[in-house]
Amino acid sequence: MKSGYGEFCPIAKASEIFATRWTPLVLRELMLGAHSFNDIHRGVPLMSRTLLAERLRHLEENGIVVRRTHPDDSGCEYWLTPSGEAFHDVLRDLSRWGLAHARDRLTADDLNPGLLMWRMRKRVDIRALPEHRVVIRFEFSGVPKSRTALRVMWLILERAGVDICFKDPGYAVDLTVRSDIAVLIRLYLGHLHWHEVAGKALTIEGDGRMAQQLPIWLQFHRQLGRGYLPFGRPAA
């Protein structure tokens, strides 16, 4: 990657590493706990795999990421170095700025059900789940024509882990959630409160007790702009 600004300014030097296209989002995925190439790519699905490999190599060359061989020799993993971990506060402040000042910039191209489900998967409070498996079917309206294949998706909640299904997994459905995709995204971001949309713009069909627990499982009872950050860690 070509060198950047030709300045000794610390902002310029940091920007040569951080402020390239996609790099902040790659760092976000690493801070969310993604370590394999495929897991990182799932969090940035619109980024080409070639460009992702280039960005990871750039971060490794600059001491932000270290590559380690997977314990079973099945491939390599990417881990943040102490210098990489130090970007946490940068991303935290960038996230807060976006929540406060870019909330009205969502466009139709941003309404991606698959990415929303991936984000919600990472946000599930495993400790709050019941001992048995919970299957939630999501039916989205207002999905862009280019993404109609993602209009219906499933979230499989278990204490052992959370899975997303793009096709019917064959399990009995416990809850069916119906919502406009923009409403659910704004709920996830904290632009809307659960009590503002539940039973109105967002409806739930199924087991009543589970329906009451859903906002706790998905942490919709917490507002991202009030201490919970979209890239992973609770604010201090």
N, C-alpha and C positions, 0 to 999 in steps of 0.2 A: 504494500500500500504506500502511495506517495506521501512524503512528508507534507505538513500543512502550511502554517501561517508565516513561518520565518520570523517569529517573535520569541523573545525570552519570557514574555508575560505568562505567569502561571495559569491563567485562564486559557490562553492560547494553547499551552502545552497539554493541559488536561483535555481540552476540546479535541485535540488531534487523536486522542484515544477514545473519548466518550461520545463526542458529538457527530459521529458518522451515522448514516442512515441504518436503522435497525439495532445498532449497538445497545442503546438503553433498554430495548425490549429483550434482547438476549441476556443482558445482565439481570433483568427482572426475572426471567425464567430460572436462571441459576440461583437467584435468591429465594425463589419459590421451592427449590429443592430438586429441580430437574438436573440430571447429571449425564445421562446418555444423549447421544446426538439426536436420536429419534424423539425422546421426550422433550428436548429443547425445541425441536422443530414443530412438535404438536402445539406448542404455545405460540408459535409465530408461523401459522400455516401458509400465509401469503408470501413468506420469504422463500426464495429458492434455496434448495439444499446446497448448491454451489456457493451462493453468497454466504450462507450460514457457516460453511466450512472456512471461508475466507475470513469472516469476522472472528471466529473462534481462534484461528491461527494468529490473527492480528492481536487479539487479547492475550494469547499465550506469549507472543514475542515481546509484549510490553509488561509482562509480569503480573497481569491481572487474573489470569487463569492458568492452572496447571493441569496437564493431562496425565491421567493415571490408567494403568491397565486394570481392567475389571478382574476381580478375584478369581473368576472361573475362566479367565483368558478368552472370553467371548467378544472382547472389544475393549474400547477405552471409554473412560468417563472424564468429564470436565468439572473441576472444582475451583472455587474462588480462592485466591491467595489472600493473605492479610490486606494487601493493597486493593484487591477486588472487593473484599468485604467492606472496605472503607467507603465504597460507593453507596452503601446502604443509606446514609444520611442524605446524599445527593438525590437518590431516587425518592426517598421519603418526602423531601421538600418539593421535588418536581411533581409528585403525586398530589400533594396538598395544593399546589398552584393549579394543577389541572382541574381538581375538584371545585376549586373556588372560581376560576377564571375561564375555563374552557368547557363548562358544562352545557352550554348552548350550541356547541359546535358539532354535535352528533349529526351525521348525514345518513342517508339510506345505505350507503356503502359500508357504514360501520355496524349495521344491524346483522350480526353474524351469530345465528343460534348455536352453531358448533363451538365457536370460541366462548360464548357465554356458558355453555354447559361445561366446557373444560375448566373455566374459571370457577364455576360453582363446585365442581368436583374437588378442586383443591381447597375450597373454603369449608367443606362439610366438617362439623364438629363430631369427630368419631366417638368421643367420650360420651356424647349425649344420645347416641343411637341405642335402640333396643337390642336385645340379644339376637333377635331373628332378623332375617333379611327383609328390607323394605324396597318395593319396586314403585317408582314414580314415573308416570307417563306425562310428558309435556307436549301440549298442543299449542303451537304458536300461530297467531294471526299477524298480518302486516309484514310478513317475511318478503324481502326483495325477490323478484322473479328468478334471479340467478341462484337463489338458495332455497327454492321450494322443496328440494329433496330433504332439507333439514327441518321441515315444518313440524314433524313429529319425531321426538327423541325420548329415550328412556334413561333414567338415572337409577342405578342399582346400589343401594346403601347397605353396607355390612361393616361390622367392626373390623373385619380383616382387611377392608379396603373398599374403595368406591370405584365403580365402573360406569362408563357411558356406552350406550348402545344406539346405533343408527338404524337398526332393524329390530323388530319385535324379538326380545330375548326368549320368549316362550314361557315366562313366569306370570303368575297371577298378579294383576296390577292392584296395588293397595291404594294409591292416590292418582288422580288425573288432574293436572294443573293446566288451566287454559288462560292464556294471556296474550295481549299484543306484545310482540318482541321488544318494542321500544319501551313499554311499561316495565317489563321484567329487567331490562338492562338498567333503566333508571333506578329501579328498586335495588338492584345489585350495587350500583354506584353510590347509593345513599341519597340520590336526588328526591326520592319518594320514600315515605314511611310505610311500613307494612299495614298499619291500620287505615291508611288512606286508600289502599288498593284492594285489600282482602275482601272478598265478597262483592266487589264492584268491578274494577277493571281486571282483576285477577280472581278466578273462581277455582275452587277445589272440590272435587267429587271423590267420595270414598270414605274410609274409616274416620269417624269424627275425632277420636283421640289422636290419631296420627296427624290429622289436619292441624290440630292445635300445636303439635310439636314441630311441624315443618319449618316455621320461621326460626326455631331454635337450632334445628339440625343444620339449616343453611345459613345461620347467623344473620338472618334478615332483621332480627330484633336489635342488631347493632348497626349503627350508622357509620359508613366508611369515613365520611368527613369528620367524624367525631371520635377519632382514635383508632380506627381500623383501616389499614392501608391496603390498597388493591394488590400490591406486589407481595404481600405475605405477612409481615410481622406486625403485631400490635404496637402502636406507638407507646412510648414511655409515659 
